[in-house]
Amino acid sequence: MVKDSNEKRALRVTWGTIAVNVLLTAFKFIAGFLGNSAAMVSDAVEGLSDILSSLFVIVGIKASAKATDSDHPYGHERLECVAAIIMAALIAATGIGIGYKGLSLIVSGSYGAIPVPSAVALIAAAVTIAIKEAMFWYVRGVAKKVSSSVLMASAWHHRSDALSSVGSFAGILGARIAFPIIDSIAATVICFFIIKSAYDIFSKAISGMTDRSCDSETVEKIKSLALTQEGVLGIDDIKTRLFGSKIYVDIEISADPQLSLFDAHEISERVHREIERIFPNCKHCMVHVNPHPYDEDKTKDEISEASPS
């Protein structure tokens, strides 16, 4: 149920951003033509790619949410990491394109031939920055809650769009105050921020593809939770691994060696259920029970008293 609700929420957010992008792109086209701004028209054309990338996010979310099958017994969550890597490449390409255009204009000195745009284009650029930045924070918040790497990549794509629009704003403002080179300088600086965002997304996606362990804080929380379960006398070993947006846990607990097989199994099941309940992103928890070492003179009652209640 948690997985289904997370998927639905991620899809709902993505469809919402597509709707906003469609309206925003139409707005930028109109403002660009009416305001005599080539920069704003270019920004609008880039908005079409935003719509396509959002559709790609939907494909990634749906693919990663597919049920397990005989060929993929551990599920398809890593497809979300693949989608995030492709998104990172698209964001990097956007940054490189913006930087290349800015540097080319600086080197050629042709920035002075840019026609003077009207205030309409300047207002449109400011509105675009505000909307895209708001979309970034909103999608980023949802991505964190549902642990979606591809949705997080989509959020940073919105941030790169906002930065791109900052370049458009600077260019329009510069042209209006007779300093069109401001556009090229802003574009060159902004491209580095966009590429840095793409690198961060790429690095996180790669980590999700390579069975990296969870952070130490999460591991300690899992251990503490297991120790609070009745019958658990110790933690002998614990291994975790990231699998896309999900985590797998292998934990070895120790229990009273005089317990019956049935009772030991009940303890392991209790630990298993509680970890998966408290950590919704835990797709599976494997619990192994070891006999707890103790002195022969110590009684079973004394061992039971040592067990956390």
matplotlib code that plots the C-alpha trace (Angstrom):
import matplotlib.pyplot as plt

x = [0.0, 2.8, 4.6, 1.3, 0.6, 4.2, 4.0, 0.6, 1.8, 5.0, 2.9, 0.3, 3.1, 4.7, 1.5, 0.9, 4.3, 3.6, 0.4, 2.3, 5.1, 2.6, 1.0, 4.4, 5.8, 2.8, 3.1, 6.9, 6.2, 3.6, 5.8, 8.8, 7.1, 5.2, 8.2, 10.7, 12.9, 14.8, 16.1, 12.5, 11.6, 14.6, 13.5, 10.1, 11.6, 13.6, 10.3, 9.2, 12.1, 10.9, 7.6, 9.3, 11.6, 8.6, 7.0, 10.3, 10.0, 6.6, 8.0, 10.8, 8.4, 6.1, 9.0, 10.6, 7.2, 6.6, 6.1, 8.8, 8.9, 11.0, 13.7, 13.7, 13.0, 14.2, 12.0, 12.8, 13.7, 17.0, 15.3, 14.6, 18.3, 18.8, 16.1, 17.8, 21.2, 19.6, 17.9, 21.3, 22.7, 19.9, 20.5, 24.2, 23.5, 21.3, 24.1, 26.8, 24.5, 23.9, 27.6, 28.7, 26.2, 27.4, 31.1, 30.5, 28.8, 31.6, 34.3, 32.6, 31.4, 28.1, 26.0, 25.7, 23.4, 20.7, 17.5, 16.2, 13.3, 10.3, 9.3, 6.9, 9.7, 11.5, 8.3, 7.9, 11.4, 10.8, 7.6, 9.3, 12.1, 9.6, 7.4, 10.3, 11.9, 8.6, 8.3, 11.8, 11.0, 7.7, 8.9, 12.1, 9.9, 7.8, 10.9, 12.4, 9.1, 8.7, 12.5, 12.4, 15.7, 14.1, 11.6, 14.6, 16.3, 13.1, 13.2, 16.8, 15.8, 13.3, 16.1, 18.3, 15.4, 15.1, 18.8, 18.5, 15.7, 18.0, 20.3, 17.4, 16.4, 19.9, 20.2, 16.9, 17.8, 21.2, 19.9, 17.4, 20.2, 22.6, 24.8, 23.9, 27.1, 25.5, 23.5, 26.6, 28.4, 25.4, 25.0, 28.6, 28.4, 25.0, 26.2, 28.6, 25.7, 23.6, 26.4, 27.1, 23.4, 23.7, 26.8, 25.1, 22.1, 24.4, 26.5, 23.5, 22.0, 25.2, 25.3, 21.9, 23.1, 26.1, 24.6, 25.9, 25.0, 22.6, 24.0, 25.3, 22.4, 19.8, 21.8, 21.9, 18.2, 17.6, 19.8, 18.2, 14.7, 15.7, 17.2, 13.9, 12.0, 11.1, 13.5, 16.4, 19.5, 22.0, 22.9, 25.7, 25.8, 23.9, 24.2, 22.2, 22.2, 20.4, 18.5, 17.2, 14.9, 14.5, 16.7, 17.4, 18.4, 20.2, 20.5, 21.8, 20.3, 21.0, 18.4, 18.2, 19.7, 17.2, 14.2, 12.3, 12.6, 9.1, 9.8, 13.0, 11.1, 8.5, 11.2, 12.8, 9.3, 8.7, 11.9, 11.2, 7.7, 8.7, 11.7, 9.6, 6.8, 9.0, 11.1, 8.6, 11.4, 12.7, 11.6, 12.8, 14.4, 16.1, 16.6, 19.0, 18.8, 22.0, 22.3, 23.3, 26.5, 26.3, 27.9, 26.6, 25.9, 23.6, 19.9, 17.4, 15.5, 18.6, 19.0, 15.3, 15.7, 18.5, 16.3, 14.9, 11.2]
y = [0.0, 2.4, 1.7, 2.2, 5.5, 6.8, 5.9, 7.6, 10.7, 10.9, 10.4, 13.0, 15.6, 14.9, 15.2, 18.5, 19.8, 18.9, 21.0, 23.9, 23.6, 23.6, 26.8, 28.4, 27.5, 29.0, 32.1, 32.5, 32.1, 34.8, 37.1, 36.5, 37.4, 40.4, 41.6, 41.3, 38.9, 36.1, 35.0, 34.5, 32.6, 30.3, 29.8, 28.8, 26.3, 24.8, 24.5, 21.9, 19.7, 20.1, 18.6, 15.7, 15.1, 15.0, 12.4, 10.4, 10.8, 9.1, 6.2, 5.8, 5.8, 3.3, 1.0, 1.0, 0.2, -3.0, -6.1, -8.7, -11.5, -14.6, -12.6, -9.8, -11.4, -8.3, -6.0, -3.1, -0.2, 0.3, 1.4, 4.6, 5.1, 4.6, 7.2, 9.6, 9.1, 10.0, 13.0, 14.1, 13.8, 16.0, 18.6, 18.6, 19.1, 22.1, 23.6, 23.0, 24.5, 27.6, 28.0, 27.5, 30.0, 32.6, 32.1, 32.1, 35.5, 36.9, 35.7, 36.8, 40.1, 39.7, 40.3, 43.9, 43.0, 41.8, 43.8, 45.7, 43.7, 45.3, 45.2, 42.4, 40.0, 41.1, 40.5, 37.1, 36.1, 37.1, 35.2, 32.1, 32.2, 32.4, 29.6, 27.3, 27.9, 27.1, 23.9, 22.9, 23.2, 21.5, 18.5, 18.2, 17.9, 15.2, 13.4, 13.2, 11.9, 9.1, 8.5, 8.9, 9.5, 10.3, 12.7, 14.4, 14.7, 16.3, 18.8, 19.8, 20.1, 22.7, 24.5, 24.4, 26.0, 28.7, 29.4, 29.4, 32.0, 34.0, 34.2, 35.3, 37.9, 39.2, 39.3, 41.2, 43.6, 44.1, 44.8, 47.3, 49.2, 49.0, 46.3, 43.1, 41.4, 40.8, 38.0, 36.1, 36.6, 35.3, 32.3, 31.4, 31.5, 29.8, 26.8, 25.7, 25.6, 23.5, 21.1, 20.8, 19.8, 17.2, 15.8, 15.5, 13.6, 11.3, 10.5, 9.6, 7.5, 5.6, 4.9, 3.4, 1.1, -0.3, -1.9, 0.9, 0.6, 2.9, 5.8, 5.0, 6.8, 4.6, 1.5, 2.5, 3.1, -0.4, -2.0, -0.1, -1.1, -4.7, -4.6, -3.4, -6.4, -9.0, -12.0, -10.2, -10.4, -8.9, -7.9, -10.1, -8.5, -6.2, -5.5, -3.0, -2.1, 0.4, -0.9, 2.1, 3.9, 0.8, -0.7, -4.4, -5.4, -8.6, -8.8, -11.4, -11.4, -13.5, -15.2, -17.6, -20.9, -22.9, -21.6, -23.9, -23.5, -22.1, -19.4, -18.4, -18.1, -15.9, -13.6, -13.3, -12.6, -9.9, -8.2, -8.6, -7.1, -4.2, -3.1, -3.2, -1.3, 1.5, 1.8, 1.9, 2.0, -1.4, -3.7, -6.8, -7.7, -11.0, -12.0, -14.8, -16.0, -17.1, -18.7, -16.1, -17.0, -17.3, -19.1, -22.6, -21.6, -18.8, -19.9, -19.4, -17.0, -14.8, -14.7, -13.8, -11.0, -9.5, -9.4, -5.8, -5.7]
z = [0.0, 0.9, -2.4, -4.4, -2.6, -3.2, -6.9, -7.3, -5.5, -7.7, -10.8, -9.7, -9.0, -12.4, -14.3, -12.4, -13.5, -17.1, -17.0, -15.5, -18.1, -20.9, -19.7, -18.9, -22.3, -24.1, -21.9, -22.8, -26.5, -26.4, -24.3, -26.4, -29.7, -28.2, -26.3, -29.2, -27.2, -28.9, -25.4, -24.2, -27.4, -26.9, -23.3, -24.5, -27.0, -24.1, -22.2, -24.8, -23.7, -20.1, -21.1, -22.8, -19.9, -17.5, -19.7, -19.4, -15.6, -15.7, -17.7, -15.2, -12.2, -13.8, -14.9, -11.5, -9.8, -11.9, -9.8, -9.5, -12.1, -12.8, -14.5, -11.9, -8.5, -6.7, -8.6, -11.1, -8.7, -10.4, -13.5, -11.6, -11.2, -14.9, -15.6, -13.1, -15.0, -18.3, -16.7, -15.3, -18.9, -20.2, -17.4, -18.1, -21.9, -21.0, -18.9, -21.6, -24.2, -22.2, -21.4, -25.0, -26.3, -23.7, -24.4, -28.2, -28.0, -25.7, -28.1, -31.2, -29.8, -31.6, -28.4, -29.4, -32.3, -30.0, -30.5, -27.5, -26.0, -24.2, -20.6, -21.3, -21.9, -18.7, -16.7, -18.3, -17.4, -13.7, -13.6, -15.1, -12.5, -9.6, -11.0, -11.8, -8.4, -6.7, -8.7, -7.7, -4.0, -4.3, -6.4, -4.3, -1.1, -2.6, -4.0, -0.5, 1.0, -1.5, -1.9, -5.7, -7.4, -10.8, -9.2, -7.4, -10.8, -12.2, -9.3, -10.2, -13.8, -12.7, -10.8, -13.9, -15.9, -13.2, -13.6, -17.3, -17.0, -14.8, -17.8, -20.0, -17.4, -17.3, -21.1, -21.5, -18.7, -20.2, -23.6, -22.2, -20.3, -23.3, -21.7, -23.7, -22.7, -19.2, -20.8, -22.0, -18.7, -16.7, -19.1, -18.6, -14.9, -14.6, -16.7, -13.9, -11.4, -13.8, -14.5, -10.8, -10.2, -13.0, -11.4, -8.0, -9.5, -11.5, -8.4, -6.3, -9.1, -9.5, -5.7, -6.0, -8.8, -6.9, -3.7, -1.5, 2.2, 4.0, 6.0, 9.5, 11.1, 9.4, 10.3, 14.0, 14.0, 12.6, 15.1, 18.0, 16.8, 16.6, 20.1, 21.5, 20.3, 22.9, 22.9, 21.1, 23.3, 20.8, 17.3, 15.8, 12.4, 10.1, 6.4, 4.3, 0.7, -1.5, -4.4, -6.3, -4.0, -1.7, 0.9, 1.8, 5.3, 6.4, 10.1, 12.5, 16.0, 19.0, 21.2, 24.1, 22.8, 24.8, 22.9, 20.7, 16.9, 16.8, 19.5, 17.7, 14.5, 16.1, 17.4, 13.9, 12.4, 15.0, 14.1, 10.3, 10.5, 12.8, 10.6, 7.4, 9.3, 10.7, 7.5, 4.6, 2.0, 3.3, 0.6, 2.4, 5.7, 6.2, 9.9, 11.0, 14.6, 16.4, 19.9, 22.4, 24.2, 27.9, 30.8, 31.6, 35.1, 34.0, 33.9, 31.2, 33.4, 33.9, 30.1, 29.6, 32.2, 30.1, 27.1, 26.3, 26.9]

ax = plt.figure().add_subplot(projection="3d")
ax.plot(x, y, z, "-o")
ax.set_aspect("equal")
plt.show()
